[in-house]
């Protein structure tokens, strides 16, 4: 499926037929060239057009990179991002990205966040203030009236599952909240709340070393002082059982 | 009061020139006991109480007792909201300051709680978080979510709920979870607490409910460092990983582990695995860790610790003594982590995968892990093959959680 879309990409005549060399693409997307090569090797990006002297990337590559960044913000693991992206045509990538750019940032206060989650859920809230045992609930003494539970809340979309596919990606919420002016929107990289206040500022992008965490990872198992076994994670399934046996056997050998 | 300290140690300070070396670094955070009387943090709590049909009888009675205890410990400095949920979410009391009059009225409402129908755990929990969020205090803002059953109304998707826990925590509202009996989902409650920056408790018998609440409340009242995190600078060419599946993030050359609030007398150990690249003899690689937190006034405080690993010829490195006790402690955390993963698989019905996950980890940890620890995990792995009882699942999950957190 992935291959089919990418073939289509190859002979697609993109409306904006801008092409990028790897450094230009990296700059436009705010990542390093190394990241681009890594994503390409990992199948998150289609390969560039390498017929000429330079590998050339398209606007679709740029959009895919932006989308990957969005999905990473939504805490999706790369494997899941790959699964999502490989099923998308360039048009779908564009649509998805455009949709996301119109999505308001998540609210910054906990109460607004909950209100949004519940509103998206099902519309009318199921808070029953006057159920058995609570009829005629007395106002608390010397307290201002409890804040009204804003019901029914603003309904957004259909169900949160199986609705439009953008919601299914858990990227963000589809409907703009008209009451929220853009200038109060939280910048996504800032932590709201106490953590946000006390966390040190992020370093500028240029200083980051990308993807140290997602390079191949070797697990080193100490069998005995001075004896180690190196295993690359994730281990192909066919080897797992044999490695397990090896470790068990080694455990017995070095037991004393 | 004495200060919170951070120290770092590893099993061997020398690393090899010729090949890459793996070291296990133990970061210890020690919070002094309270010495003199001091101001405690104001608490902003929501008691989110399950009153579904299954809570009928003893469970609800002990929950009421626990709630009464919590109210008794709070005063005008504190805010509390009470939410009861079955298939409906009932706001028993919206967030309010705890004056004497309010306390009396809330106690009365607690006594009136009656068991109802299904379990809209998410609805109740979110309502509690909203009540807290309506007026965050410069103190501890936390929902205490108690349940004895599965979320079967409202939002029931585990992944989605975990996501909300993380987002709410980022917005200043933490969550602790209390699972009572055998019918709740221990995977969900552990994850909510872990991502929510609070604690998870497994309560086997209803009569333990008040004590467990007392324990949580005791910690909240003695919190001295809020929203703590450990940031480790990762030098170029070095790889650092956290053990224990603790919530963390990577930002460029930094690894940040989120620790939640720190209470007086608490001691936490965080284990990281470090891989050093080959380098020239005589050089060294310095790992710098910074513990950050907010004090009770909301000031950002930071404490540093450094650990220098010095390069030497491999032959010399191998002769240096090994701090075996440290490796034993780290292996316990690793085994607990593997057990948590295995328990997830087991609950999903993947028994063979569960068993083999744990068996592999056991083989890898065999060298340093204490014998009685490996024996008990081997036994657990064996039982996984047959499928665990609900009681086993809860006990093993709680044990693994506590070990991974390394709180003491």
Contacts between the chains, C-beta under 8 A, distances in Angstrom:
chain1	res1	chain2	res2	distance
A	75	B	163	7.3
A	75	B	166	7.6
A	106	B	167	6.9
A	108	B	171	6.7
A	109	B	133	5.9
A	109	B	171	6.1
A	110	B	129	5.8
A	110	B	130	7.0
A	110	B	132	6.8
A	110	B	133	2.9
A	110	B	136	7.3
A	110	B	168	5.3
A	110	B	171	3.9
A	110	B	172	5.9
A	110	B	173	4.3
A	111	B	130	4.8
A	111	B	133	3.7
A	111	B	134	5.1
A	112	B	133	7.9
A	113	B	133	7.5
A	113	B	164	7.9
A	113	B	167	6.0
A	113	B	168	6.4
A	113	B	171	5.7
A	114	B	126	4.8
A	114	B	127	7.4
A	114	B	129	5.4
A	114	B	130	4.0
A	114	B	133	6.7
A	114	B	168	7.3
A	115	B	130	6.8
A	117	B	126	6.2
A	117	B	155	7.8
A	117	B	164	6.1
A	118	B	123	7.6
A	118	B	126	6.1
A	121	B	154	7.3
A	121	B	155	6.5
A	125	B	89	7.8
A	126	B	87	7.6
A	126	B	88	5.5
A	126	B	89	6.0
A	126	B	120	7.0
A	126	B	123	6.3
A	126	B	154	7.6
A	127	B	88	7.3
A	127	B	89	4.9
A	127	B	90	7.1
A	127	B	91	6.0
A	127	B	123	7.9
A	127	B	127	6.8
A	128	B	88	4.3
A	128	B	89	7.3
A	128	B	90	5.8
A	129	B	90	6.9
A	129	B	91	6.2
A	131	B	88	6.1
A	131	B	90	5.8
A	131	B	116	7.6
A	132	B	114	6.6
A	132	B	116	7.8
A	133	B	112	5.0
A	133	B	113	7.2
A	133	B	114	5.0
A	134	B	90	6.3
A	134	B	92	7.2
A	134	B	109	7.7
A	134	B	112	7.3
A	137	B	109	8.0
A	138	B	105	6.7
A	140	B	93	6.7
A	140	B	96	5.6
A	140	B	101	7.8
A	140	B	102	5.3
A	140	B	105	5.6
A	140	B	106	7.9
A	141	B	99	7.7
A	141	B	101	3.9
A	141	B	102	6.4
A	141	B	104	8.0
A	141	B	105	6.0
A	142	B	99	6.4
A	142	B	101	5.7
A	142	B	102	7.5
A	143	B	96	5.3
A	143	B	97	7.5
A	143	B	102	6.4
A	146	B	91	7.3
A	146	B	93	7.7
A	146	B	94	3.4
A	146	B	96	7.6
A	147	B	94	6.3
A	147	B	134	6.5
A	149	B	91	6.7
A	160	B	155	7.9
A	160	B	160	7.4
A	161	B	157	7.3
A	170	B	160	7.8
A	170	B	163	7.0
A	191	B	170	5.5
A	192	B	170	6.1
A	192	B	171	5.2
A	192	B	172	7.4
A	193	B	136	7.8
A	193	B	169	7.8
A	193	B	170	5.7
A	193	B	171	4.7
A	193	B	172	3.4
A	193	B	173	7.9
A	194	B	172	5.3
A	194	B	226	6.3
A	194	B	227	5.1
A	194	B	294	5.7
A	194	B	298	7.2
A	195	B	169	7.8
A	195	B	170	6.3
A	195	B	172	7.7
A	195	B	227	5.0
A	195	B	229	7.5
A	195	B	258	7.8
A	196	B	170	7.4
A	197	B	294	7.2
A	197	B	298	7.2
A	197	B	300	7.1
A	198	B	227	6.5
A	198	B	292	6.0
A	198	B	293	7.0
A	198	B	294	4.8
A	198	B	300	4.0
A	199	B	229	7.2
A	199	B	256	8.0
A	199	B	292	7.2
A	200	B	231	7.3
A	200	B	292	7.3
A	202	B	251	6.1
A	203	B	251	7.0
A	203	B	252	5.4
A	203	B	253	7.9
A	203	B	254	7.9
A	207	B	252	6.0
A	207	B	253	7.6
A	208	B	251	7.1
A	208	B	252	3.3
A	208	B	253	7.2
A	209	B	236	7.3
A	209	B	252	5.5
A	209	B	253	5.3
A	210	B	252	7.8
A	212	B	234	6.9
A	212	B	239	6.8
A	212	B	250	7.1
A	212	B	253	7.7
A	213	B	250	5.0
A	217	B	239	7.5
A	217	B	241	7.8
A	218	B	275	7.5
A	219	B	364	7.8
A	220	B	22	4.4
A	220	B	275	7.5
A	221	B	363	8.0
A	221	B	364	4.5
A	222	B	22	7.7
A	222	B	367	5.6
A	222	B	368	7.6
A	223	B	367	6.7
A	224	B	367	6.3
A	225	B	318	7.3
A	225	B	322	6.4
A	226	B	318	5.0
A	228	B	22	7.4
A	240	B	356	7.2
A	240	B	360	7.4
A	241	B	356	7.4
A	243	B	360	7.4
A	244	B	356	6.4
A	244	B	359	6.2
A	244	B	360	5.0
A	244	B	363	6.4
A	247	B	360	6.6
A	247	B	363	3.3
A	247	B	364	5.9
A	247	B	366	7.9
A	248	B	359	7.7
A	248	B	363	5.0
A	250	B	363	7.5
A	251	B	363	5.3
A	251	B	366	4.2
A	251	B	367	7.8
A	254	B	367	6.9
A	255	B	366	7.7
